[in-house]
Amino acid sequence: MDREAVANLVAQLPGERLAFLPAKASTGRIAETLVALANTRGGTLILGAGGRGRAQGVARPEEIVARVLDAAQQAEPSLARSISLPVPVDVGGHTLVVVEVPPGLAHAYRLRGRFLGRQGARNVPLSADELRRLLLTRGEVSFESLTVQGATPEDLDADAVRAYAARVERFVGLPPEEVLRWRGCLTSRNEVTFAGLLLFGRHPQQFLPSAQVLIARYPGTEMGDTFLRQVVDGPLPRQIVQAEAFLVDNMRRGAIMRGLVREETLEYPREAVREAIVNAVAHRDYSIRGVEIQVFMFSDRIEVRSPGRLPGHITLENILHERFSRNEIIVQVLSDMGFVERLGYGIDRMVRLMEDAGLPPPRFEETDNGFKLTLYGHGERMMSTGQEGRSRWAHLHVNPRQEQALEYIAEHGRITNREFRRLVPGVSPETLRRDLADLVERGLLLKVGDKRGTYYIFK
């Protein structure tokens, strides 16, 4: 690492990922900093070794390197093979020793029984909640395997378990309780685990309210006051199906030009959208309470936001090549059900599907406490085929005027009687009023307001 690289590190890394220690820092203090960085998000430790020799009372670079390696050995488990080899770097006639701690390490590290993390530029002991989160994230404790306080086997849907068992040859003919125990959904003492609750629970949100998917569709490229909204709950397989259906129902249907060839298509590859939903549902951190998976559909993109940062040793840099599952039981059962085509390869497939459709690759980002995946669609490049309204609303068995009203609400979030009359000229106001009243009676629309302030939205 040269002088310029050191300067770039100092400029780019936040305080919690960049630590400075004096040349004379003790082995114990170096060990504390290495452990704290390893338990946070990795980072860089810079030690200020001087270049004037021991006569000035300043440690030589090689002595500091030896002290760093000794400090790395003191961590439990050892960090000696995880950190980079300490490198002396000359900066303006002053020698620094630079040590890099990679992000996404596989373990939770401790020093003399203490688990440390970074808070700004300081090393601090982890709180009980922080330690629990770290152990869950690093895969040393599995939240899905913990038992659900107050839940009993009666809270699980035996018919759903039988339907699942019928798909897996080794489980055919076994009683539901035995299948659940085989898959880690029930303990040997018949205690329900979170995996069992989420996969087969009759009402999982009774025990884990935030285990759901919030979907919102906005007509433009940013959030606004006008939108369609749906909250999807129930067991995870149902959430996947319903979330996918909402997104597909709200996609543009049209055509794009590939060279001189016009191809009919959806706004996004359906399989890529499914992979995005499955990935979020299968890999989110269910130990994080109070926030659900959020899916936002805009006119140019779909954003899927999952609680929990990347698990284990997975980073944004290696996400396409490395495999690690936070929820092994959930992933295995969803795979048995056909939601996961190849275990651990959903991200790769999503990238390939988007490329095959002529779309930009998915964008992956880590947020302060979560993971965000963005799919970019064809957007305004799509040309209408004239089939969009019929294909979207045909299953509702509505008349053409009602289709136009529903399409208008899908684009604008609501419709008034005046807007409906403008949309369908030449039709009597009474006929249009009956059209909207029929959609309300059928539970498709909700009437809001009274008299001139009346408008209609999706129920």
N, C-alpha and C positions, 0 to 999 in steps of 0.2 A: 504494500500500500504506500503510494507516494504522497508528497506534501499536498498536492491538489486534491487527492482523494480524501485526505483527512479534513481539509477545509470544507469539502462538499458534505461530509458526514456531519460536521458541526453545524452547517447551515440547514440541513434537511431533517435531521432526527429530532423528535421532541425530547424534552428533558427526561422523561421516564425511560427512553431508549438510549440515552447517552450519559455516560458516567465518567467523571474525572476524579482521579486520585493522585496524591503526591508521590514522588519517586520513593519516599521512605514508607509508604503505606505497608502496614503489617500483613502477613499472610492471612490472618483472620479477617481483616477488613476487605481484602481483595476477594476472599471466599464469599463473604456476605454479599458483595456487589454482583459477583458472577451468579450466585443463586437467585438473587432478586431479579436480575435481568432474564434469567432462564425461565422463571415463573411468571414473567409478564409477557412481553412479546419479543424477547430477544433484544439485541442492541449492541452497542460498542462501548468498551471500557478503554479509556486512554490514561496511561500512567505517565507522569512527567519525569522521565529519567533525564538527568543532566549529562553533559558531555565533557565535564572537567575532571572526572576521576575521583577516587576515594580521598585524595588529599584535601579536597574541598568538602568532604563529608557527604558527597552525593553518590548514590548507588550507581553502579555501572549497569548498562542495558541488559547484559547477560545475566546479572544477578536478579534483576526484576523479572526477566523471562522465567528463571528458575523458580522464583517465588510464586508467579502466576500458575505455573504447572502444579506446584505443590498445593496451592489454594484450590485448584480444580479437583484435585484428588480428595480434598476434605468434604466435598459435597456428597450427599447421599441421595441417589446413586451418583457415582463419580461423573464429573463433567469433562474429564480429561480428553475423552475421545469426541466430545461434542463441540467444544469451542475450537476456534481457529488457532493455529500455531501463533503465539505472540510474535509480533513483528516490530523491530525497532525502526523508527522513521525519523529522518533529520528534518526539522522544521526551523528554518532561520538560525541554524547553528545550535539548536536545542534538540536533544533526542527524546522522542516520545516512544512509548511502547503501546502498540495498539492490539487489542484483543476483541474479536467479534464473537458474539453469542448468537447462534441462528434462531430465528423464530420457529414456532411449531414443534418444539422438542417433545419427545414421547412420554416424559415422566413429570411428576411434581417433585421438586428438589427441596431438600432441607439441609440445614447446617446445625449440628449439635441439637437435633430435635426440633428446631424452629423452621417454619416455612415463611420465607420472606418474599416480598414483592416490591415494586417501585411505586412510589407516590410522588409525582413530579420528579425532582432530582434526588429524592431520599430513598433509602432502603427502610422498609417498615414491615413489621410482622403482619401476616395475613389475618384478617378477621375470620371468624368461623364460617360466615357466608362465603367469603372470598375463597377460603380453602376448599369448601365443599364444591364451589363452582369450578375451581382449578382441577380437582380430582375427577369431576364429571367430564370436563373438557378433555383432559388428557387420557380418558378411558380407563383410569384406575378404579373408578367406581361407576357403575352403570345405573342411571336413574330409572331406565325402563325395567330393571330387575328388582327395584325396591317395591315393597308391598304397599298397597293403598289402604290407608287407615279407614276403617268403617265399611269397606267393600267386602262382599261375600260372593261365592260362585253364582248365586241367584242374580247378581247384577250383570252377568254375562249371558249372551244370547246363544243358547245351546243349538238352535237351528242354524245359526251362522257358522258355528264351529263344525257341525256335521257337513254343511255345504263345503267348507274349506277342506275337511278331511277327505271328502270324496274326490278332490283334485290331486291328492298326494298319495301315491300308491302305498307307501309304508303305513299310512294312517287309516286306510279303508277298513271299516268294520270295528275300529276301536271306539270305546265310549268317549264322549266329549271331554270328560275330566282327564282321561289319560292323554288325549291329544294335547290338551292345554298344558299338562305337566311336561310333556316331551318338548314343547316349544318354549318353555319358560314363562308361560302366561299364568300358571298356578304353581305355587311351591308345593313341596312334599306334604306340607301341613294344610293344604287347600287354601292358602292365602292368595288373594288376587294381586298380581303385579301390575305396574303401570302399563307394561306392554300388553297384557291381557285386556286391561280396561280399554285402552286406545284402539285395539284391533277388533275386539268382540263385545265391547260394553254396550248395554242397552241405552244408557244415557251417560256417556263418558264425562260430559261437561258438568254433571252433578258433582263430580269429585275434582275435576280439572277444568274449570270454566274457560281458561284461555286456550284450550286445545281445539281451536277452530280456525276457519279461514274467512277473513273479511275481504270481499271483492268489491271494487268500485270502478265504474266506467265513466270517464270524463270525455266530453265531446271534443276538447281541444288538446293542446300539448302540455297544459299545466292543470293543477288542481283548481277547482272553482266551486261555486255554490250549486251548480247544476250537475247532477250525476245520477247514475243508477247504482244501487247498492244491494248486496246480498251477503248475509252471514251464513256460512255453511258449517254445520256441526254434525254430531253423530259420530260413529266409528270412522276410522281413517279411510277404509276403502270407499265408503259412501262420500266422504269429503272430496276424494280425488275425482270421482265420477261427476259429482255435482259442480265442482269448480271448473272442470274441463268443459262441461256442457254450457255453463254461463259464458265462458270466454269464446267458445266456438259460436254460440248463438249471437254474440255481439261483434263478430268479425265482419269486415267487408267481404263481399263475394264479388269477384270480377275477373279481370284478365290483365295480364302484363305482356309486354312485347319482349321476346327473346330473339334478337336479330330481326328477322322479317316474319317470325312466327308468333302468332297470338295464342297464348295459353290461358285457359280458364284456371283459376286458382283461388285459394283462401288467402286472407291477408297474412297469415302465419302458417307454417306447416303444423298441422294438428298434432302430429307425433312429438314435435319439439315442445309445444305447449304442454302436452301431457307429461313429458319428461321434466319440465320445469316444476310443475305442480307436484309430481311424485317425489322429486328431489327435495323440495321444501318440506313436504309432509313426512318423509322418511328420515330426514337428517336434522330437523330442527332440534333445538335444546328444549325439551319439555319441562325441564326443571325451572325455567324462567317463567314466573307467574305474571299475570296482568297484561300480557301482550300476545296477540295472535299472529298467525301468518297473515300478511297483508299483500293483496294482489291489486295493483292499480293499472287499469287499461286506458291508455291515452290514444290520440289519433295517430301517433307515430311509433308507439312502443308499448310493451307490457313490462311492468316492474314487479318482481316477486321478492318480498322482504321476509326473511326468516329470523326468528329469535335465536341468538347464539352465534358466536364467531366460529370460524372454521375449526373442526375438531382435530385433536391429536397433532400429528406432525404435518397436516395438510396446510399449505400456504397458497396464496394467489399465484406464486411462481410455479408450484408443482402440481396444481389442482388437476391438470389434464393427464398427469402421469402416475400419481401416487393414489393409493387406496386406503381409506380408513373410514369405518362406520361407527358413528356415535351410538346408533340404535341397532345393534346386530339382530336382535329378535324381530323387530319391526320390519327391517329390510328383508330378512329371510321369508317371513310370512307374506309380505307383499310380492316377493318374487314368486313364491308358490302360487299366488293368486293370479299371476300374469301381469302385474303392474310394472315389474322390473324385468326387462328382457334379459340382461346379463348383469349379475351382481357387480356393482362398482363401476359400471361403464355408462351410466346415464348421461354424464356430462359430455363424454366423448361423442356419444350418439347425437346429442343435442347440437353440438358444434357442427357435426357432419350434415345433419338435416338442414340447418340454416344455410350452410354453404351450398348444398344441393339445390336449395330454393332460390339461390341468387341473392341472399340476404347477408348483412354484416354478421360477424360472429357474435355470440352472446358476450355481454360485458359482466365481469365478476368484480364485486367490491366488498370489502369488509367495512362495517360501520362500528360505532363505539361498542355496541352490544349485539351485533347481528351480522347477517350476510345478505347481500342484495344482488339479484340476477336480473339483467335487462335484456329483453329480446326486441330487436328493431324490425318492424314489418315493412311491407311494400308501401303503405301510406298512400300519398297522393298519386303515386305512379300507377295505381290500379285504375282500370277503366271499367265502368259498369257493364255488366252483361245483360241487364234487364231482368235478371232472375233473382236479384238480391232480396227484394221484398217477399216474393213468393216462397223462396227457399227458406227464409228465416221464419215466416209466420204461418206457413201452410198447415203445420200440424195443429194449429189452434182452430182451424175451420172458421175463419172470419171472412167477411166480405171485402172486396177491394178497397172500399172507403176506410174500413177499419184497419186494414193493412197499412194504409197511408198514415193513419193516425198513430199507430204503433211505431211505425218507422220514424215519424216526426218526434215522438217522445224519446225514442232511442238516441236520436241525434241531439235533441235540445233539453231533455230531462222532464219536460212537461208540455201540455197543450191546453189552450183555452178554446171556448166555443168560437170566438172570433177567428183564431188561427185556423181552426178546423174548416170554417166556412171559406176562408181565403185559400186553404189547401185544396178543397174540393168545390170549386165554383159551379153554379147551376143546379145545386141540390138544395132542397128546402131546409131551413134551419131545424124544423121539427124532425125530419129524417136524420139529420146529423146528431141531434140531441138524443134520439133513440139509439143510434149507433154507439154513442159513448155510454149511455145508460146500460146497454146490453153488456158492454165490456166490464162495467162496474159490477153488474149482477153476477157475471161469470167469475169474478174474483181476479180479473186481469189488471184492472185499473182501480185507483183509489180517487174519489172525488174530494177535493179540498176547497174550503171556502164556500161562499154563498153569493147568489145573484151575479152581479158583474165581476165580483172577485173570484169566481169559480175557476179552478183549473184541475187537470187530471194528471196523475203520475202513475208509474207502475206500482202495483201492490206487491 
